[in-house]
Amino acid sequence: KIHTDFEKHFIRAEVTSVDELVAAGSMDALRAAGKLRVEGRDYRVKDGDVIFFRIGR
């Protein structure tokens, strides 16, 4: 079950694969290269995903 704060205040999820993260070296490098996908509430997490959740207040 998703934590209540995540459920109520979810904005978006920035998603990449662990392989792309290792190759790039950091989330900042992936962002700079435009390699993060923006996903919404209906995204189904896959094995190997690395996710940065954006949560409002």
PyMOL Python script that loads the backbone (N, CA, C, O; Angstrom):
from pymol import cmd

cmd.read_pdbstr("""\
ATOM      1  N   LYS A   1       0.839  -1.189   0.000  1.00  0.00           N
ATOM      2  CA  LYS A   1       0.000   0.000   0.000  1.00  0.00           C
ATOM      3  C   LYS A   1       0.879   1.246   0.000  1.00  0.00           C
ATOM      4  O   LYS A   1       1.940   1.262   0.625  1.00  0.00           O
ATOM      5  N   ILE A   2       0.444   2.278  -0.693  1.00  0.00           N
ATOM      6  CA  ILE A   2       1.196   3.523  -0.808  1.00  0.00           C
ATOM      7  C   ILE A   2       0.971   4.376   0.436  1.00  0.00           C
ATOM      8  O   ILE A   2      -0.149   4.471   0.939  1.00  0.00           O
ATOM      9  N   HIS A   3       2.041   4.995   0.927  1.00  0.00           N
ATOM     10  CA  HIS A   3       1.953   5.894   2.075  1.00  0.00           C
ATOM     11  C   HIS A   3       0.948   7.002   1.765  1.00  0.00           C
ATOM     12  O   HIS A   3       0.890   7.482   0.633  1.00  0.00           O
ATOM     13  N   THR A   4       0.165   7.407   2.748  1.00  0.00           N
ATOM     14  CA  THR A   4      -0.895   8.402   2.568  1.00  0.00           C
ATOM     15  C   THR A   4      -0.391   9.697   1.940  1.00  0.00           C
ATOM     16  O   THR A   4      -1.050  10.239   1.053  1.00  0.00           O
ATOM     17  N   ASP A   5       0.767  10.209   2.379  1.00  0.00           N
ATOM     18  CA  ASP A   5       1.306  11.449   1.814  1.00  0.00           C
ATOM     19  C   ASP A   5       1.598  11.298   0.324  1.00  0.00           C
ATOM     20  O   ASP A   5       1.339  12.211  -0.459  1.00  0.00           O
ATOM     21  N   PHE A   6       2.136  10.150  -0.063  1.00  0.00           N
ATOM     22  CA  PHE A   6       2.408   9.909  -1.482  1.00  0.00           C
ATOM     23  C   PHE A   6       1.100   9.892  -2.266  1.00  0.00           C
ATOM     24  O   PHE A   6       1.000  10.483  -3.342  1.00  0.00           O
ATOM     25  N   GLU A   7       0.122   9.222  -1.726  1.00  0.00           N
ATOM     26  CA  GLU A   7      -1.159   9.087  -2.412  1.00  0.00           C
ATOM     27  C   GLU A   7      -1.846  10.444  -2.594  1.00  0.00           C
ATOM     28  O   GLU A   7      -2.392  10.719  -3.662  1.00  0.00           O
ATOM     29  N   LYS A   8      -1.822  11.281  -1.576  1.00  0.00           N
ATOM     30  CA  LYS A   8      -2.527  12.562  -1.625  1.00  0.00           C
ATOM     31  C   LYS A   8      -1.768  13.642  -2.387  1.00  0.00           C
ATOM     32  O   LYS A   8      -2.386  14.486  -3.036  1.00  0.00           O
ATOM     33  N   HIS A   9      -0.436  13.629  -2.318  1.00  0.00           N
ATOM     34  CA  HIS A   9       0.352  14.751  -2.818  1.00  0.00           C
ATOM     35  C   HIS A   9       1.265  14.417  -3.998  1.00  0.00           C
ATOM     36  O   HIS A   9       2.138  15.209  -4.350  1.00  0.00           O
ATOM     37  N   PHE A  10       1.068  13.256  -4.606  1.00  0.00           N
ATOM     38  CA  PHE A  10       1.894  12.837  -5.737  1.00  0.00           C
ATOM     39  C   PHE A  10       1.811  13.853  -6.872  1.00  0.00           C
ATOM     40  O   PHE A  10       0.719  14.276  -7.252  1.00  0.00           O
ATOM     41  N   ILE A  11       2.962  14.243  -7.412  1.00  0.00           N
ATOM     42  CA  ILE A  11       3.011  15.141  -8.566  1.00  0.00           C
ATOM     43  C   ILE A  11       3.391  14.346  -9.812  1.00  0.00           C
ATOM     44  O   ILE A  11       2.657  14.332 -10.800  1.00  0.00           O
ATOM     45  N   ARG A  12       4.555  13.681  -9.751  1.00  0.00           N
ATOM     46  CA  ARG A  12       5.014  12.866 -10.879  1.00  0.00           C
ATOM     47  C   ARG A  12       6.162  11.976 -10.406  1.00  0.00           C
ATOM     48  O   ARG A  12       6.691  12.149  -9.308  1.00  0.00           O
ATOM     49  N   ALA A  13       6.530  11.029 -11.252  1.00  0.00           N
ATOM     50  CA  ALA A  13       7.684  10.174 -10.995  1.00  0.00           C
ATOM     51  C   ALA A  13       8.639  10.305 -12.174  1.00  0.00           C
ATOM     52  O   ALA A  13       8.225  10.239 -13.332  1.00  0.00           O
ATOM     53  N   GLU A  14       9.916  10.490 -11.869  1.00  0.00           N
ATOM     54  CA  GLU A  14      10.947  10.518 -12.904  1.00  0.00           C
ATOM     55  C   GLU A  14      11.605   9.146 -12.875  1.00  0.00           C
ATOM     56  O   GLU A  14      12.122   8.719 -11.843  1.00  0.00           O
ATOM     57  N   VAL A  15      11.582   8.451 -14.023  1.00  0.00           N
ATOM     58  CA  VAL A  15      11.961   7.042 -14.079  1.00  0.00           C
ATOM     59  C   VAL A  15      13.102   6.812 -15.058  1.00  0.00           C
ATOM     60  O   VAL A  15      13.164   7.425 -16.124  1.00  0.00           O
ATOM     61  N   THR A  16      14.003   5.916 -14.672  1.00  0.00           N
ATOM     62  CA  THR A  16      15.056   5.437 -15.557  1.00  0.00           C
ATOM     63  C   THR A  16      15.357   3.995 -15.163  1.00  0.00           C
ATOM     64  O   THR A  16      14.793   3.482 -14.196  1.00  0.00           O
ATOM     65  N   SER A  17      16.233   3.352 -15.898  1.00  0.00           N
ATOM     66  CA  SER A  17      16.642   1.995 -15.525  1.00  0.00           C
ATOM     67  C   SER A  17      17.938   2.066 -14.729  1.00  0.00           C
ATOM     68  O   SER A  17      18.694   3.031 -14.841  1.00  0.00           O
ATOM     69  N   VAL A  18      18.182   1.061 -13.944  1.00  0.00           N
ATOM     70  CA  VAL A  18      19.416   1.025 -13.155  1.00  0.00           C
ATOM     71  C   VAL A  18      20.629   1.003 -14.082  1.00  0.00           C
ATOM     72  O   VAL A  18      21.663   1.582 -13.749  1.00  0.00           O
ATOM     73  N   ASP A  19      20.522   0.350 -15.233  1.00  0.00           N
ATOM     74  CA  ASP A  19      21.636   0.302 -16.188  1.00  0.00           C
ATOM     75  C   ASP A  19      21.972   1.696 -16.720  1.00  0.00           C
ATOM     76  O   ASP A  19      23.145   2.053 -16.832  1.00  0.00           O
ATOM     77  N   GLU A  20      20.947   2.481 -17.047  1.00  0.00           N
ATOM     78  CA  GLU A  20      21.192   3.847 -17.534  1.00  0.00           C
ATOM     79  C   GLU A  20      21.779   4.722 -16.435  1.00  0.00           C
ATOM     80  O   GLU A  20      22.636   5.563 -16.704  1.00  0.00           O
ATOM     81  N   LEU A  21      21.326   4.532 -15.203  1.00  0.00           N
ATOM     82  CA  LEU A  21      21.861   5.308 -14.086  1.00  0.00           C
ATOM     83  C   LEU A  21      23.335   4.999 -13.864  1.00  0.00           C
ATOM     84  O   LEU A  21      24.138   5.912 -13.670  1.00  0.00           O
ATOM     85  N   VAL A  22      23.693   3.733 -13.890  1.00  0.00           N
ATOM     86  CA  VAL A  22      25.098   3.343 -13.710  1.00  0.00           C
ATOM     87  C   VAL A  22      25.949   3.916 -14.839  1.00  0.00           C
ATOM     88  O   VAL A  22      27.040   4.430 -14.592  1.00  0.00           O
ATOM     89  N   ALA A  23      25.464   3.833 -16.064  1.00  0.00           N
ATOM     90  CA  ALA A  23      26.219   4.348 -17.211  1.00  0.00           C
ATOM     91  C   ALA A  23      26.411   5.862 -17.129  1.00  0.00           C
ATOM     92  O   ALA A  23      27.474   6.375 -17.478  1.00  0.00           O
ATOM     93  N   ALA A  24      25.380   6.579 -16.667  1.00  0.00           N
ATOM     94  CA  ALA A  24      25.454   8.043 -16.595  1.00  0.00           C
ATOM     95  C   ALA A  24      26.225   8.522 -15.370  1.00  0.00           C
ATOM     96  O   ALA A  24      26.850   9.582 -15.401  1.00  0.00           O
ATOM     97  N   GLY A  25      26.183   7.745 -14.297  1.00  0.00           N
ATOM     98  CA  GLY A  25      26.911   8.107 -13.080  1.00  0.00           C
ATOM     99  C   GLY A  25      26.104   8.844 -12.033  1.00  0.00           C
ATOM    100  O   GLY A  25      26.457   8.813 -10.854  1.00  0.00           O
ATOM    101  N   SER A  26      25.016   9.514 -12.437  1.00  0.00           N
ATOM    102  CA  SER A  26      24.193  10.227 -11.450  1.00  0.00           C
ATOM    103  C   SER A  26      22.841  10.592 -12.062  1.00  0.00           C
ATOM    104  O   SER A  26      22.674  10.613 -13.281  1.00  0.00           O
ATOM    105  N   MET A  27      21.883  10.879 -11.180  1.00  0.00           N
ATOM    106  CA  MET A  27      20.573  11.337 -11.646  1.00  0.00           C
ATOM    107  C   MET A  27      20.711  12.693 -12.333  1.00  0.00           C
ATOM    108  O   MET A  27      20.016  12.964 -13.313  1.00  0.00           O
ATOM    109  N   ASP A  28      21.599  13.542 -11.829  1.00  0.00           N
ATOM    110  CA  ASP A  28      21.812  14.855 -12.452  1.00  0.00           C
ATOM    111  C   ASP A  28      22.307  14.713 -13.890  1.00  0.00           C
ATOM    112  O   ASP A  28      21.876  15.452 -14.774  1.00  0.00           O
ATOM    113  N   ALA A  29      23.213  13.763 -14.121  1.00  0.00           N
ATOM    114  CA  ALA A  29      23.722  13.531 -15.477  1.00  0.00           C
ATOM    115  C   ALA A  29      22.605  13.023 -16.393  1.00  0.00           C
ATOM    116  O   ALA A  29      22.528  13.414 -17.557  1.00  0.00           O
ATOM    117  N   LEU A  30      21.742  12.153 -15.865  1.00  0.00           N
ATOM    118  CA  LEU A  30      20.605  11.668 -16.655  1.00  0.00           C
ATOM    119  C   LEU A  30      19.655  12.808 -16.995  1.00  0.00           C
ATOM    120  O   LEU A  30      19.178  12.911 -18.126  1.00  0.00           O
ATOM    121  N   ARG A  31      19.381  13.662 -16.015  1.00  0.00           N
ATOM    122  CA  ARG A  31      18.514  14.820 -16.242  1.00  0.00           C
ATOM    123  C   ARG A  31      19.093  15.720 -17.328  1.00  0.00           C
ATOM    124  O   ARG A  31      18.382  16.152 -18.234  1.00  0.00           O
ATOM    125  N   ALA A  32      20.393  15.999 -17.226  1.00  0.00           N
ATOM    126  CA  ALA A  32      21.063  16.875 -18.198  1.00  0.00           C
ATOM    127  C   ALA A  32      21.013  16.284 -19.608  1.00  0.00           C
ATOM    128  O   ALA A  32      20.926  17.020 -20.591  1.00  0.00           O
ATOM    129  N   ALA A  33      21.069  14.951 -19.703  1.00  0.00           N
ATOM    130  CA  ALA A  33      21.035  14.277 -21.003  1.00  0.00           C
ATOM    131  C   ALA A  33      19.601  14.048 -21.500  1.00  0.00           C
ATOM    132  O   ALA A  33      19.400  13.566 -22.614  1.00  0.00           O
ATOM    133  N   GLY A  34      18.607  14.396 -20.671  1.00  0.00           N
ATOM    134  CA  GLY A  34      17.208  14.206 -21.057  1.00  0.00           C
ATOM    135  C   GLY A  34      16.778  12.758 -21.094  1.00  0.00           C
ATOM    136  O   GLY A  34      15.913  12.384 -21.886  1.00  0.00           O
ATOM    137  N   LYS A  35      17.380  11.929 -20.234  1.00  0.00           N
ATOM    138  CA  LYS A  35      17.096  10.492 -20.271  1.00  0.00           C
ATOM    139  C   LYS A  35      16.141  10.018 -19.179  1.00  0.00           C
ATOM    140  O   LYS A  35      15.945   8.813 -19.019  1.00  0.00           O
ATOM    141  N   LEU A  36      15.545  10.937 -18.428  1.00  0.00           N
ATOM    142  CA  LEU A  36      14.536  10.539 -17.448  1.00  0.00           C
ATOM    143  C   LEU A  36      13.163  10.612 -18.098  1.00  0.00           C
ATOM    144  O   LEU A  36      12.844  11.579 -18.789  1.00  0.00           O
ATOM    145  N   ARG A  37      12.352   9.581 -17.871  1.00  0.00           N
ATOM    146  CA  ARG A  37      10.967   9.594 -18.346  1.00  0.00           C
ATOM    147  C   ARG A  37      10.089  10.131 -17.220  1.00  0.00           C
ATOM    148  O   ARG A  37      10.312   9.811 -16.053  1.00  0.00           O
ATOM    149  N   VAL A  38       9.112  10.932 -17.558  1.00  0.00           N
ATOM    150  CA  VAL A  38       8.151  11.419 -16.572  1.00  0.00           C
ATOM    151  C   VAL A  38       6.918  10.531 -16.665  1.00  0.00           C
ATOM    152  O   VAL A  38       6.327  10.375 -17.734  1.00  0.00           O
ATOM    153  N   GLU A  39       6.540   9.956 -15.533  1.00  0.00           N
ATOM    154  CA  GLU A  39       5.398   9.045 -15.486  1.00  0.00           C
ATOM    155  C   GLU A  39       4.381   9.545 -14.464  1.00  0.00           C
ATOM    156  O   GLU A  39       4.717  10.287 -13.541  1.00  0.00           O
ATOM    157  N   GLY A  40       3.142   9.125 -14.649  1.00  0.00           N
ATOM    158  CA  GLY A  40       2.054   9.519 -13.763  1.00  0.00           C
ATOM    159  C   GLY A  40       1.640   8.407 -12.823  1.00  0.00           C
ATOM    160  O   GLY A  40       2.350   7.416 -12.648  1.00  0.00           O
ATOM    161  N   ARG A  41       0.484   8.589 -12.227  1.00  0.00           N
ATOM    162  CA  ARG A  41      -0.035   7.664 -11.209  1.00  0.00           C
ATOM    163  C   ARG A  41      -0.240   6.234 -11.714  1.00  0.00           C
ATOM    164  O   ARG A  41      -0.160   5.289 -10.929  1.00  0.00           O
ATOM    165  N   ASP A  42      -0.498   6.066 -12.987  1.00  0.00           N
ATOM    166  CA  ASP A  42      -0.836   4.741 -13.512  1.00  0.00           C
ATOM    167  C   ASP A  42       0.368   3.923 -13.953  1.00  0.00           C
ATOM    168  O   ASP A  42       0.206   2.807 -14.448  1.00  0.00           O
ATOM    169  N   TYR A  43       1.568   4.455 -13.784  1.00  0.00           N
ATOM    170  CA  TYR A  43       2.772   3.746 -14.219  1.00  0.00           C
ATOM    171  C   TYR A  43       2.960   2.467 -13.414  1.00  0.00           C
ATOM    172  O   TYR A  43       2.832   2.468 -12.189  1.00  0.00           O
ATOM    173  N   ARG A  44       3.262   1.386 -14.106  1.00  0.00           N
ATOM    174  CA  ARG A  44       3.559   0.111 -13.442  1.00  0.00           C
ATOM    175  C   ARG A  44       5.065  -0.040 -13.351  1.00  0.00           C
ATOM    176  O   ARG A  44       5.762  -0.063 -14.366  1.00  0.00           O
ATOM    177  N   VAL A  45       5.557  -0.141 -12.138  1.00  0.00           N
ATOM    178  CA  VAL A  45       6.994  -0.249 -11.895  1.00  0.00           C
ATOM    179  C   VAL A  45       7.505  -1.567 -12.458  1.00  0.00           C
ATOM    180  O   VAL A  45       6.877  -2.614 -12.303  1.00  0.00           O
ATOM    181  N   LYS A  46       8.674  -1.492 -13.124  1.00  0.00           N
ATOM    182  CA  LYS A  46       9.309  -2.678 -13.704  1.00  0.00           C
ATOM    183  C   LYS A  46      10.578  -3.004 -12.928  1.00  0.00           C
ATOM    184  O   LYS A  46      11.181  -2.131 -12.304  1.00  0.00           O
ATOM    185  N   ASP A  47      10.967  -4.253 -12.974  1.00  0.00           N
ATOM    186  CA  ASP A  47      12.214  -4.677 -12.346  1.00  0.00           C
ATOM    187  C   ASP A  47      13.366  -3.882 -12.949  1.00  0.00           C
ATOM    188  O   ASP A  47      13.490  -3.794 -14.171  1.00  0.00           O
ATOM    189  N   GLY A  48      14.201  -3.309 -12.104  1.00  0.00           N
ATOM    190  CA  GLY A  48      15.336  -2.535 -12.580  1.00  0.00           C
ATOM    191  C   GLY A  48      15.065  -1.045 -12.693  1.00  0.00           C
ATOM    192  O   GLY A  48      15.963  -0.282 -13.052  1.00  0.00           O
ATOM    193  N   ASP A  49      13.834  -0.611 -12.392  1.00  0.00           N
ATOM    194  CA  ASP A  49      13.515   0.817 -12.426  1.00  0.00           C
ATOM    195  C   ASP A  49      14.152   1.539 -11.244  1.00  0.00           C
ATOM    196  O   ASP A  49      14.231   1.006 -10.138  1.00  0.00           O
ATOM    197  N   VAL A  50      14.600   2.754 -11.503  1.00  0.00           N
ATOM    198  CA  VAL A  50      15.026   3.677 -10.458  1.00  0.00           C
ATOM    199  C   VAL A  50      14.067   4.852 -10.574  1.00  0.00           C
ATOM    200  O   VAL A  50      13.914   5.433 -11.648  1.00  0.00           O
ATOM    201  N   ILE A  51      13.418   5.202  -9.460  1.00  0.00           N
ATOM    202  CA  ILE A  51      12.357   6.206  -9.508  1.00  0.00           C
ATOM    203  C   ILE A  51      12.620   7.318  -8.503  1.00  0.00           C
ATOM    204  O   ILE A  51      12.912   7.062  -7.335  1.00  0.00           O
ATOM    205  N   PHE A  52      12.511   8.557  -8.975  1.00  0.00           N
ATOM    206  CA  PHE A  52      12.583   9.733  -8.119  1.00  0.00           C
ATOM    207  C   PHE A  52      11.170  10.294  -8.068  1.00  0.00           C
ATOM    208  O   PHE A  52      10.656  10.791  -9.070  1.00  0.00           O
ATOM    209  N   PHE A  53      10.544  10.214  -6.899  1.00  0.00           N
ATOM    210  CA  PHE A  53       9.170  10.675  -6.741  1.00  0.00           C
ATOM    211  C   PHE A  53       9.132  12.156  -6.405  1.00  0.00           C
ATOM    212  O   PHE A  53       9.880  12.627  -5.548  1.00  0.00           O
ATOM    213  N   ARG A  54       8.260  12.884  -7.083  1.00  0.00           N
ATOM    214  CA  ARG A  54       8.007  14.296  -6.783  1.00  0.00           C
ATOM    215  C   ARG A  54       6.691  14.351  -6.006  1.00  0.00           C
ATOM    216  O   ARG A  54       5.633  13.985  -6.517  1.00  0.00           O
ATOM    217  N   ILE A  55       6.784  14.813  -4.770  1.00  0.00           N
ATOM    218  CA  ILE A  55       5.629  14.869  -3.887  1.00  0.00           C
ATOM    219  C   ILE A  55       5.441  16.311  -3.426  1.00  0.00           C
ATOM    220  O   ILE A  55       6.397  16.948  -2.985  1.00  0.00           O
ATOM    221  N   GLY A  56       4.217  16.832  -3.523  1.00  0.00           N
ATOM    222  CA  GLY A  56       3.914  18.184  -3.056  1.00  0.00           C
ATOM    223  C   GLY A  56       3.651  18.190  -1.562  1.00  0.00           C
ATOM    224  O   GLY A  56       3.791  17.172  -0.885  1.00  0.00           O
ATOM    225  N   ARG A  57       3.271  19.342  -1.069  1.00  0.00           N
ATOM    226  CA  ARG A  57       2.973  19.450   0.372  1.00  0.00           C
ATOM    227  C   ARG A  57       1.506  19.573   0.626  1.00  0.00           C
ATOM    228  O   ARG A  57       1.085  19.673   1.779  1.00  0.00           O
TER     229      ARG A  57
END
""", "prot")
cmd.dss("prot")
cmd.show_as("cartoon", "prot")
cmd.util.cbc("prot")
cmd.orient("prot")
